[in-house]
């Protein structure tokens, strides 16, 4: 019976079992596989994708792509992700595939190729919870290219659209830093002040207070 249940197990189920085991046994490796965004968020979205999409083939392709990444086989992962994008239409699976492919491209410092995928996902992404993750990566891509003006624009857009997202504190602090890097100390001070008001008694507020002392 046990062998039969394993046989019937879908690729997705095998993947989630595999991934859970990886997290438990080697947490550090898991959190560095797909870049700077928290791994648990990626997993949560992936589970949502699998439950919502009717395209089982695309979901299985995503599972195969993740397993390829775990095995550090990026080329094979790209093949699976390209399939999911091409054949799953306007579904959660297609946007999740875009997000993961963008992560791979950015890890290779190919920001020019990653940005169109991220912008499309932020604009049209399904489900909505994937949109702020795409926007956060857009900010990151501009940051890594020292394109601070676009990083500022994207950060302000993130704040306007996703003020209740768990990444918002980081966005505020990075925005203040971009203003400092572009010789806009007044704007930087304003943002640090907002951090103190919006996020009191946090590490971010403590950091903002220290920086403000230096600016004044």
N, C-alpha and C positions, 0 to 999 in steps of 0.2 A: 504493500500500500504506500509506504513511504517513497519507494522508487517511482511509483506511478504518479504521486503528487508532484514530485520534482520534475517529472517528464512533462506534466501539464503546465508547469509554472511558466508564465510568460517571460519574455526577455526583460520587461520592466520589473517584474517581481524579482527575477534573479539579480538584476542590477541593484535594486534597493537593498536586498539582503547583502550583496557584495559591498555596497557603499557603507552601510551601517557597520559592517565588520571592519572596513578600512578606517572609519572615523574612530572606532573604539581602540583599534590596535596601533594606529599611527596618526594621531590627530594633527601633528605638525605638517606632515606631508599633504594631508587632505586640504588644509587651509592654504597651501601654496600652489595647488594645482591650477586653479583658474584665475589667479591674479589677486587684485586688491580687495574685491568685494567679499563679504562674509559668506563662507561656504554654506552655512545653514539656510541662508536666504535662497540661494540657488536651488538647494534641495527642496525647500518648501514650494517654490514655484514649479519645479519639475513635477512634483507630486500633483499639484493643481492641474498642470498641463495634462497629465496622464488621465486624470479623472474627468476632465472636461472635453478633451478632443475626441472626435469620432474617427480620426485617422490613426488607427493603431500602428500602421506601418511607420508613420512619421515619429510617433512616440518611441517605437522600438529603435528607430534610427538614432534618436537622441540618447537613448540608453546605451546603444553601441558606441556612440561618440564619447560619452563620459567614460566608459570602460577603456576605450582606446587612450584617452587622456591619462587615466590612471596608470596605464602601461607605458606612458610617455610616447605613444605613437601618434604624433600630431597629424601626419599626412593622412592616415586612415581616418582619424577623427574628422578632418576637413571633408573627406568624401561623404561621410555620413551626414554631416551638417549641411552640405550643399544639397544633398538629396531632400532633406527635411524642408529646406527653404523652397526648393523648386517644386515639390509635389504636395505640399500641405496647405497651400493657399493662405488665406487670411485667418489662420488658426493660431492658438497659443503655441503650438509646437513650432510653427515657422518663426515666430518672434523669439522664442527661447533659443532656437538654433542660431539666429542672427546675433543674439547677445553673446552666446558662447564663442561663436566664430570671431566676434569682435575682440573678446578677451584674448584669444590666441594671437590675433594680429597685433594687438597692443603689446603683448608680451614679447613679440618679435620686433617691436618699435615701428610697425607699419601703421602709423596712425591715420595716414591718408586713406587707406583702404578700410580701416575700422570705422571712421566717422560716418560715412553714408549709412552703414548698417545700424549704427546707434541712433542716428537722427530719424531714420525711418521707424525704428522701434519706439522711440520716444513719442513720435507723432501719431502713429497708428497702432501701437502695441496692444495686444490682447493676451491676457487680462490687463486691466489698468495698473495692477500692482507692479508690472514689469517696467512701466514708463519711468518712474523715478530712478530705477537702477540704470536704465539707459542714459538718462540725463547726467547722473553722477559720473558715469564713465566718460561722457562727453567732456565734462569739466576736467577730468583726469587727463584725457588725451591732449587738451589744450595746454594744461599745466606742464605736461612732459615735453611739449614742444616750445615752452617758454612764450606761448602766445597768451599773454596775460589779459589783453583786452577782451578776447573772446572768452577766456575763462571767467572774467568779471561778468560779461553779458549772460553767460550760461548759469553762473552762480545766482545772479539776481532772478533769472527765470525759474530756477529750481525753488528758490525761496517763495516766489509768488505762487507757484503751482503746488508745491509739495511741503508746505510748512509743518505738517504733522508727521512727516517721514522720519524714520529712526536715524537717518544720515544727516539731518538738518543741522545739528551742532557743528559737525565737521565742515559743512558747506559754509556756515557763517565764519568760522575761524579761517578757512582757506581764502574766503572772499576778502577778509581784512588783510591777510598776507599779500594778496594780489594788489590791493590798493597801496600797500607799503612799497611793493616792488615797482609800482608805476608812479612813485613819487606823489602819492595822494594821501598824505598823513591825516588830513581832516576826515576824509571818507573812511580811512582805516579806524580812526578814533570813534567815529559814529557807529561802525559795525561792532567794534569791541564793546561799546556802550550798550548796544542792543543785546549782546550776549549776556551782559550782566543783568539786564532787566528780564529777558526772556528765559534764561536758564540759571537762576540763582542757586547757590549752594551746589554747584557742579564743578568738576575739574576744568571744564571749559571756561566757566566764569572766573575761577581762580587764575587761570592763565591770562584771560583778558584783562583782569585787574592789574596783574604784573606788567603787562605790555603797556597799558594806559599810563602807569606811573612813569615808564620810560619815555612815552610820547609827550608828556606834560612837562 
